[in-house]
Amino acid sequence: MYIQLCKAVYKNLMNMTSIQEFFHADSSAEAIFWLIASVSTVLFVLKIIIGVLGAELEWGSEVEGDFFTLDTVLSGAVVFGWTGVLAYAQTDLHLAYIFGCAFMTGTATLFCAFFIYKNIRSLEASGNLNLENAVGKIGKVYLTVPADENEKGQVEVLVQGRLSIFEASTQSSEPISTGEEVLIYDATDDCLLVEKYTEETLS
């Protein structure tokens, strides 16, 4: 089904009439909901399968900023799409109401997914890992590290053979944004102390 959909999209250059016919949708809006629901569900399932097999997806981390990761966006898109599909099938609501319901449920799911994945990451960072073993290593910022050393962000670093997420703070006068590399120069019981990594950092 999904292979046929991809071929239809490619051959017709996103011709909405063809997509509408493929999904047997009554309108182009319904077809768009079907398309979003189908594509996001396939990607979400593939990501789960690959994760179970133990592979790491480069595109499974940050998409943009601290909040919009691929995990959260896919979760929101799945709920948004299927809410729209079910609303069309089960109700006679106007498109504006259907879109509003789908948008609210999708956004709520995105928020929930953000907090769930954040807590999962925090749990992964705990256990038998010794933070002292991260000192001297180069990591990557997962959640922006604020300039205020009393505030914490998160960094991703390979420690004891595991790529893990740890809370981190910096004494820098500027925040260190998501995706930037950092040098870990010290560690406390529950937090890494980092500074932005540059060519001159280790000199």
N, C-alpha and C positions, 0 to 999 in steps of 0.2 A: 504493500500500500504506500509506504513512505518513499520507496524507490520510484514508483509511478508518479508520485507527487513531485519529486525533484525533477524528473524528466519533463513533466508538464510545465513547471515553472521555468526551466531552462529553454524549452522550445518556444514557449509563448511569451518569454520576457515579462513574466509577472502579469500576464493577461488575466484580469479579474474574472472575466467570463468563464475561462477555462477552469480556474480554481473553484469558482462557484459551482460549476457543473460537476467537478470532481467530488466535492463534498455534498452535492445535492442540496446546496444551501438556497434559501429563498431570496437572499439579498447579498450584495457584496460585503456588507458589514458583518453578516453572519459568517461568510466565507473567511473574512479576516480573523474572526475569533477562532474558527476552526484551524486556520493556518498557525496562529500563535500557539494555540493549545497543543497541536500535534508536534510542531518543531521543538518547542520548549520541553515537552514530555520526553521526546526521543533523546535530546541532549542530556536531560536530567538523568534518565535511566542509564545512558552510556557512561556518564560520569560516575554513577554509583557502581556499575559493573567494573569499570577500570580501577576504581578505588578499592573494590573488594579483591581484585587481582594483585593489588599492591603497587600499582604504578602511580607515579606522580604526574599530574597534568600541569604544564606550565600555564595554560590558560585557565586553570582552576583557582588562581589566586586573585590578585587585584585586577579589577577592570578600570576603576577610576575612584580615587579617594579612599577613605577608610570604610565607608558604609556600603558602596555599591561594588560588591565582589560578584563573581560569576555565580557563586552558590546562592546568594540572596536574590540576585536578579532572576535567575532561572526559577527559583521557588515562587517568586511573585508572578512571573510570566505564566507559569503552569496554572496557578489559581485564577489569575485574570482571564486567561483564555477559556478554561473550562467553565468558569462562572458565566461568561458570555454565551457559550454554547448551550448550557443548561437553561439559562434564562430565555433564550430564543425558543427552545424546545418546549418548555413547561409553562411559559407565561405569555401574555399578550402586551407586555409593557412596551412603551415607546423606546426607541434606540437610546435616547438621552438617559433614561432611567437604567437601562441595561448596562450602558457604558459606566454610569455612576456606580452601580453596584459592583461591577467587575473591577473598577478602579479601586474602590475602597477595600474590597476583599484582597485584591492583589497587593495593595500597599501595606495592609495589616500583616499579610503573610511575609512580606519583605522585612518588616520590622521584627517580627517574631523570629524569622530565620537568622537575622543579624545577631540577635541576642543568644540564640541557641548555638550557632556556630562559634560565636565569641567564647561562650562558656566551655564548649567542647575543646577549643584550642587551649584554653587555660588549663583544662584537666590534662590535656596531652603534655603540657609543659611541666606538670607535677610528677611525683613518683620518686624514683631512685636517682634522678639526674642531679648531678652536683654542679651548681651554677659556677663554681670556681673553674671548672673545666672549660667554660666559655670565654674566660679572660684571654685576651690576645687574638681572638678569632674575629673574622669579618662576618657581619650579619647584614640582613636587609630589614628595613623598617616595615612592619605589617600594619600597625596603627600609629599615626603621627605621634612623635615624641615631643611634647611641649617644651618650650624654652624654660619654663618654671621647673626647677629640679624637684619640687614637691609634687608635681603632677607626673603621671606616668602614661607612657604609650606602650607599644609592643614591638618586639623585634623577632625575626625568624633567623635561627642560626643552627648549624649542624654541631651537636654535642653528643659525644659518646655514640656516634654512629646513627643518631636520630635527628631528623630535621624538626625542631620544636619551636614553639612560640613562648617567649618570656616577657614579663613586664620590664620596662626599661625607662630610665630617666637620663637627663643630660644637664650639664652645667653650662652649656652653650647659650649664647645670648639670642639665638634664633632657633625656632623649632626645626626638627628634622622630619621631612615629609615622607609619606608612604612611598616605598620603592627605592629610596636612597640607601646606599651602603653605609654602614657604621662600623667603627672599631670598638670592641668591647674592652675597656681598660680596667674595670673593677667589677666586683659583685658583692651584694649583701645577701642576707638570708633569702630574700624573695624578689630581688630586683637587680638588673644589670645596669651598670653605668656606662654610657656610650658617648661617642663623639663622631661627628660626620667624618667619613673616610675620604681622604684625598691622597694624591701621590706623595704629599709631604708629611702625611700623618705619622708614618712609621719612621721617618728620618729623624 
